[in-house]
Amino acid sequence: MSTEDSTLRDALESAFDAAESPDTTTATAATGAAATTDATATTTEATRQRDEAGRFARSQAAAAGTTQAPEQGQGGAASQGAANAALDAAAQAAGGASKPPSSWKPEAQAVWAKIDAGAAVTPAEVKLLRDEAARREGDYHKGIQGWKQHATAGQAYEQAISPYRETLNKLGVDGATAVAELMKADHTLRYAPESVKVQKLLELAHVYNIDLSKQFTPEIAKYERELFDMKEKLAQNESAQRQSVSESLDSELNRFAAAPGHEHFEAVRVHMASLISGGVAEDLEDAYQQAVFANPQTRNALLDQQRRVSDENTRLQRARTASGSVRGSSPAAGTPSAGGNSVRDAITAAFDAHS
């Protein structure tokens, strides 16, 4: 080996030794000026004491400057975890947005931004987030109660005008306008001067085609009133029955459409209606099958689906048949030899072959 090769080898070995040994305080000339810095760091680490776990112990200056750090670190970690939980819940409620909810107070939004930036938060800031979330939840429930009252009033309104919906449709007037006009007429007939009341009454008589010059005996008026009330009651009952039947049909159609095997319902529902109304189909299933096969697109899709199911069934049947053949063709362990085993041995071998 040449002197140049020996020198290079020595330099490399010295460099490896310096990197692997914590007691090395110098480096070889092959490491140059950088090795001097590494040697100084190595010497410092070699002189530091280690704790019972084998880790380097902290210096006195660092320990003195961070006496309260463990407690603050634990409290900060707990506060950070609680704040992150509150932040995740609020972010989920806000649709996963990274910015704070606009309905939050500015100070709560500032804590949100602080956590989003990865900074630690104090227990007071965690409490601020918790209080803000509780406040917004309270506002939400208050809003729900207010909307619930409006919903109850709306349901009562719909129930009140439901019997007269057909009349409103014929007149082209919505329920709110009709109620407002009727209450306006009632207010005039109750509180206006006598001349205004008479004028309003004549106006209403003209609108409703009432001949005020006719005179009716009390008996006739009574009977006509009873007849009118009876007709109105019958009309309301018929309207309620029609609505009930319509709701029942809608429910049945929804169940039928959601049932397996009716994937093309929306595409053929119009044709189904014509088949049922024309008496061509016996029931929904019959109408569905006829409509599906009458439509080229749905017919091809259904046939493709049936073909795939048939192919899968054939594949499974072949797999079961092949599996049975393999089990049946295995040699029996107790097959009697030509040498003449006993009858008992033959019977045992036969059972083993079929077991």
PEKA-V263146 format. One record per backbone hydrogen bond with DSSP energy under -1.0 kcal/mol. CO is the residue of the C=O (numbers start at 1). NH is the residue of the N-H. E is the energy in kcal/mol with one decimal. If there is no record, write none. Layout:
# PEKA-V263146
co->[CO/CO]
nh->[NH/NH]
e->[E/E]
This chain:
# PEKA-V263146
co->[2/3/4/5/6/7/8/9/10/11/12/13/14/15/16/17/28/33/34/35/36/37/38/39/40/41/42/43/49/51/55/59/60/61/66/68/69/70/71/72/73/74/75/76/77/78/79/80/81/82/83/84/85/86/87/88/89/90/91/92/101/105/106/107/108/109/110/111/112/113/114/115/122/123/124/125/126/127/128/129/130/131/132/133/134/135/136/137/138/139/140/141/142/143/144/145/146/147/148/149/150/151/152/153/154/155/156/157/158/161/162/164/165/166/167/168/168/174/175/176/177/178/179/180/181/182/183/184/185/186/187/188/193/194/195/196/197/198/199/200/201/202/203/204/205/206/211/217/218/219/220/221/222/223/224/225/226/227/228/229/230/231/232/233/234/235/236/237/238/239/240/241/242/243/244/245/246/247/248/249/250/251/252/253/254/259/262/264/265/268/269/270/271/272/273/274/275/275/276/283/284/285/286/287/288/289/290/295/296/297/298/299/300/301/302/303/304/305/306/307/308/309/310/311/312/313/314/315/316/317/318/319/320/321/322/323/324/325/337/342/343/344/345/346/347/348/349/350]
nh->[6/7/8/9/10/11/12/13/14/15/16/17/18/19/20/21/31/37/38/39/40/41/42/43/44/45/46/47/57/54/51/63/64/65/69/72/73/74/75/76/77/78/79/80/81/82/83/84/85/86/87/88/89/90/91/92/93/94/96/95/104/109/110/111/112/113/114/115/116/117/119/118/126/127/128/129/130/131/132/133/134/135/136/137/138/139/140/141/142/143/144/145/146/147/148/149/150/151/152/153/154/155/156/157/158/159/160/161/162/164/165/168/169/170/171/172/173/178/179/180/181/182/183/184/185/186/187/188/189/190/191/192/197/198/199/200/201/202/203/204/205/206/207/208/210/209/214/221/222/223/224/225/226/227/228/229/230/231/232/233/234/235/236/237/238/239/240/241/242/243/244/245/246/247/248/249/250/251/252/253/254/255/256/257/258/262/265/268/269/272/273/274/275/276/277/278/280/281/279/287/288/289/290/291/292/293/294/299/300/301/302/303/304/305/306/307/308/309/310/311/312/313/314/315/316/317/318/319/320/321/322/323/324/325/326/327/328/329/340/346/347/348/349/350/351/352/353/354]
e->[-2.2/-2.3/-2.1/-2.4/-2.4/-2.1/-2.2/-2.6/-2.3/-2.0/-2.3/-2.5/-2.1/-1.7/-2.1/-2.3/-1.3/-1.0/-1.8/-2.6/-2.0/-2.1/-2.3/-2.5/-2.0/-2.2/-2.2/-1.6/-2.7/-2.0/-3.2/-2.7/-2.9/-2.1/-1.1/-2.3/-3.3/-2.6/-2.8/-3.1/-2.5/-2.5/-2.9/-3.0/-2.5/-2.5/-2.9/-2.6/-2.1/-2.3/-2.6/-2.8/-2.3/-2.3/-2.7/-2.5/-2.1/-1.8/-4.1/-1.4/-1.5/-2.3/-2.0/-1.5/-2.2/-2.4/-1.9/-2.5/-2.7/-1.4/-2.1/-1.8/-2.0/-2.4/-1.9/-2.1/-2.4/-2.9/-2.2/-2.4/-2.3/-2.3/-2.4/-2.1/-2.2/-2.3/-2.1/-2.3/-2.3/-2.4/-2.3/-2.3/-2.1/-2.5/-2.4/-1.9/-1.8/-2.6/-2.4/-2.4/-2.5/-2.3/-2.1/-2.2/-2.5/-2.4/-1.9/-2.0/-1.3/-1.3/-1.5/-2.1/-2.3/-2.0/-2.2/-1.2/-2.2/-2.1/-2.5/-2.2/-2.4/-2.3/-2.5/-1.9/-2.3/-2.4/-2.3/-2.0/-2.4/-1.4/-2.5/-1.9/-2.4/-2.5/-2.2/-2.5/-2.5/-2.5/-2.0/-2.4/-2.3/-2.0/-2.3/-2.5/-3.4/-1.0/-1.2/-2.4/-2.2/-2.6/-2.7/-2.0/-2.3/-2.7/-2.5/-2.6/-2.2/-2.3/-2.5/-2.3/-2.4/-2.5/-2.4/-2.4/-2.5/-2.3/-2.5/-2.5/-2.7/-2.3/-2.4/-2.8/-2.5/-2.5/-2.4/-2.6/-2.4/-2.3/-2.4/-2.8/-2.3/-2.1/-2.4/-2.7/-1.8/-1.3/-1.4/-1.1/-1.1/-2.5/-2.2/-1.8/-2.1/-2.4/-2.7/-1.7/-2.1/-1.5/-1.3/-2.4/-2.7/-2.5/-2.3/-2.4/-2.7/-2.1/-1.4/-2.7/-2.3/-2.1/-2.4/-2.6/-2.4/-1.9/-2.5/-2.4/-2.2/-2.2/-2.4/-2.5/-2.2/-2.4/-2.4/-2.3/-2.3/-2.3/-2.4/-2.1/-2.4/-2.4/-2.7/-2.1/-2.1/-2.0/-1.9/-1.9/-2.2/-1.6/-1.6/-1.7/-2.4/-2.5/-2.4/-2.0/-2.2/-2.4/-2.1/-1.3]
